[in-house]
Amino acid sequence: MPVKALLCPKTEKEIPFQEAPMHFERMGIMQAETVQAMIDNENQHRRMGTSLSPSIMDPSTNCRREIAIKKFLDYLLNPLDMWEANEGTIWHASSRAAGAKVPGWDREILIPDPDVASHVENPAFKWDERGVAHLEIFPGILCNGMIDGLSDDHRIIKDLKTKRYPYLRSGKDATPREYGISEDWVTQLNVYRRMVEIVYFGGEEGNVEELRLWRQYRGSRRKDLTHKCFGRTVDADGVEHDESVPILTNEELEFRIREHCNTTTAWLNRCLVAKANAERTGEDPVPHIIKVIEEIPMDGLPMFRGQKCHQWCSVNKICYSMANLATF
């Protein structure tokens, strides 16, 4: 189901996907190409159903109720509300296109890739209920993901994160806040590391040597701060520095994600069963799915100092209406 159409902020009408790009262009709201890119990003088949991706495996920033709503209920999205999240995606696309000329790297690597024989033949390769490819990274934990960059020898993983340009409030001499490596980024890149070692090194731990993360500020007026590499670098004097993302052991990674992934998958499977049972008897599956989702804890309420639900959740109106709470 997920995003079924876009909501026009001017007419407050539901605009079908096929009409949306030109509608928003004609209304002077957003360029048609940008709208199409956002539609393509939102409705990736591999992210639907019970699929888990590395970006939703960390319990500190991911709400299980939000995940279930996005995967099983139809909802509308206003492209203006989607813009900030999709701006980073557009940066990724630009970097990928320009990076084709840079040797030594593969970009946008899908793991597992059902079109690559070695991936399909791997014992950890699995198909889900919709015929989407997954990798079993730990017993019972299946996922798939797209890696921004992978070195030719498969020993360096590169990821790009874009952030809005922040200031500390200190008058004219305000100093931009430097974002460090967040724990959910550590989790995500280590899940990628585990996937790469399964696919390319037979699951043997320790073959990925560096998790490199580039942080880029959007709209930065300080060229010296726009780009930041959390990786192995060399300064002007030839001195090496290592600020790369910490590599967790497999045991540490599994401990970090096990409970969240197990419970998330369990809730998603319950939604899937409710949907299948309703369809089998000719009933509308939505009320049955909603009954399941109403039981899922609202994990997002305390996240980001209480700001996640009304600033960073695109389905908060649906979620809050289920709980009979006021929406933002």
Secondary structure, DSSP 8 states (H G I E B T S, - for coil): --EEEEE-TTT--EE-TTTHHHHHHHTTSS-HHHHHHHHHHHT-GGGSTT---GGG--TTT--HHHHHHHHHS-EEE-HHHHHHHHHHHHHHHHHHHHHTTSTTEEEEEEES-TT-HHHHTSTTEEE-TTS-EEEEEETTEEE-EEEEEEETTS-EEEEEEEEE----S-GGG---------HHHHHHHHHHHHHHHHHHHTT-TT---EEEEEEEEET-S-TTTSEEEESEEE-TTS-EEE-------HHHHHHHHHHHHHHHHHHHHHHHHHHHHHHHTT--HHHHHHHHHTTS--TTTTHHHHTIIIII-TTHHHHHHHTT----
